[in-house]
């Protein structure tokens, strides 16, 4: 039996005594868990004093690279994790979702961090706001990492993914964490955590582990700290109302179990791909992880006319499920995490049977292949049928957190929207239909009650990740009963760990703070900025060029050369009748081409490529006889951590002979870091 340890204040520490966790398949002791003797206040202080400064010194790109390295390091050791995962009752597929899914989240955030965040330690948020007539007083939002620590309180059902899907986000944000896994499966979390520490990839203090109770930790939280919770709604609400959390406005994110639903569209008749996909998905969600998923389908809504057909199809598919030890040939569903968890499921099913009929499975009499049928936490898939869901509130309130689902009929779209809402908020809902009008109306009516909606049909089914699979790039959470919080969601999740602050001051001051040139700040003219490498280039470096006369011949040549003969460029009478133009005008893209011809320095040099334009606006039409000039200013630099070049953003303003702005946009170029060309 393993005596689990916590990782606190830079060392592994064993708690006194503790509760014994049992193998879900055999009932044999696996691990003893206790955090008694830990100094929780010291752990928080260690994270704030050691981990936080070290993480905040790194840029988003540096943290992203470490996430990638950690994912690779753990992936090389996953066979050990799979072997231990079996004791939780997980099948090989269950373990893959938990273990490889966790690594995949690290890789996803590593990619997001390098592609969507700056190579800096903070984010400039949004556009500059001009708050004075002359532009000498401006505002700008920035986002900086909180200087506290996040406490992750995780559930038992995903001991690896549940930890890594949260850690990936806070580590990328630059905030250290203390992880508290659920005791029942904490032996798998601890094993992975040992390798995370041993890897030395992240700075010391970036993460700590509590195996056992959190003791008095909550009483030491401050307004710079955060808490995330995954588990039952009742426990989450109790934690959220802790007086210290309330008094210090500690950011609290809750992801609670919910009565998720899946809906079969009225067009999905037996024999259609959508009908078959629906039946397959309901069964998959009942049996994957033995139904122990906060995203599992608990309520299956089907058109009343198809109720019998759906029930029979589900029964036929469920009859093929083989319960037992997943290491045995033919077994397709393992055990619940513990005997206690199985008893909770049976208690919930008993209450559901007061309002619904059990149409498949027997809680007491079912075959078990391998394992110990008496000591193991095995349970048959259980399918219920509720004929009158409007008159049976229990089916929308009671969650059996296991291989259990209830099929219910609906009459029309308004009826099923109302039934879905009876769950009072869920993490996910799904819809199986090939009728896009029905899908649109259903989403507009039901979206406010769900954190995620999956719409499946024959076109996307092959690539669909499924009803119960939260993805790193999308938010995971839901309103109401589901907790009212959000996790992951790509960069959205990162920003949860940052403080948004509004800055006010002069353009030059805010430019110096943010590292981005702001209009009104000084410009510097001299050596053409395209002759400077990334290190030599300074914010405010500017080239002004022009004027260039725009002729009618130029406009017509551009039209014929490109094929863009839109009337505003070629038909004087029609263009004159246009209230925006009042006569023939130059093409917008001709204006851009003229500007590029004016500001470019043509010789080979540090500028490697132009890779795009942002924020393009055409402000004043350019007409034959106008003269155009351009001002190009270095606005921002973002060196790439893995390459010998970086992105440069150039503020670009095209104006006419009267000083009127014709176009504004940002030019994006790749510029090498090395020495400038001779």
ZINOR-V203745 format. One line per field, one symbol per residue. ss: DSSP state (@ for helix, = for strand, . for the rest). phi: phi as a letter, one per 20 degrees, with the letter a starting at -180 (. if undefined). burial: + if it has 16 or more other C-alpha atoms within 10 Angstrom, else -. A space follows every 50 residues. Layout:
BEGIN
ss->???
phi->???
burial->???
END
This chain:
BEGIN
ss->.==.====..====....====......=====......@@@@@@@@@@@ @@@@@@@..@@@@@@@@@@@@@@@@..@@@@@@@@@@@...@@@@@@@@@ @@@@@@@@@@@@@@@@.....=========.......========...== ===.......@@@@@@@@@@@@@..=====..@@@@@@@@@@@@@@@@@. ......====......@@@@.....======.@@@@@@@@..@@@@@... ======....====........@@@@@@@@@@@@@@@@@@@.......== ===@@@@@@@@@@@@@@@....==........=.....@@@@@@@@@@@@ @@....====........=............=====..@@@.@@@@.... ...=======..@@@@@@@@@....=..====...@@@@@@@@@@@@@@= ..====..................====.@@@..====..@@@@@..=== =====.@@@@@@@@.=.......==...@@@.........=========. .@@@@@@@@@@@....@@@@.@@@@@@..........@@@@@@@@@@@@. ......============........=============.....====== =====.....============......
phi->.eefcddclnbecefempeeedffednffdbdcadfofefffffffffed fffffffeegffffffffffgfffffdfgffgfffgfenfffffffffef fffffgfffffgffeddfebebdednefdecbfenecccbecccffedbd deddeffcfdggfffefgfffffndfcddcffggdfffgffffgfffffm feggnfbccdepfelegffdfcfeeccdccrfffffffffeggffffelf fcddcdfbefccceffeeegoegffffffffffgffdfllmecfdfeecd ecggfdgfffgffffffffefdeqfffegnfdbedffafffffffffffg ffffcbeedbncfdcbecemmdfeefeebfgcddcdfcffecggfdcdde eafcbcececdbfffffffgffflobfbcccdadefffffffffedgfdc ebcdddbffdgfdfengedfdgedfcqaelgfomdcclmmfgfgffedee cedcrfgffffffemcfdgoffdcdrggffedfffffdgngccdbpecfe dffffffffffenedggfdcdffffffffedmqfcffgffgfffffffef dffgaffeaddqcclfcedcfddgnfddcccdcfdaccfefdcebbecdd fccdcdfenffebcadedcecfefffff
burial->--++++++++--+++--+-+++++++++-+++++++-+-+--++++++-+ ++++++-++++++++++++++-+++--+--++-+++++++++-+++++++ ++++++++++++++--++++++++---+-+------++++++++++++++ +++++++++++++++++++++++++++++++++++++++++++--++--- ++++++++++++++--++--+++++++++++++--+--++---++----+ ++++++++++++++++-++---+++++++-++++++++++++++++++++ ++++-++--++--++--+--+++++++---+++++++++-++-+++-++- -+--++-++++-+----++++++-+++++++++++++-++---+++-+++ ++++++++++--+--++-++++++++++++++++---++--++-+++-++ +++++++--------++++++++++++++++++++++++++-++++++-+ --++-++++++--++++++-+-------++++++--++++++++++++++ ++--++-++-----+--+++----+-----+++++++--+++-+++-++- ----+++----------+--++++-+++++++++++++++----++++++ ++++++----+++++++++++++--+--
END
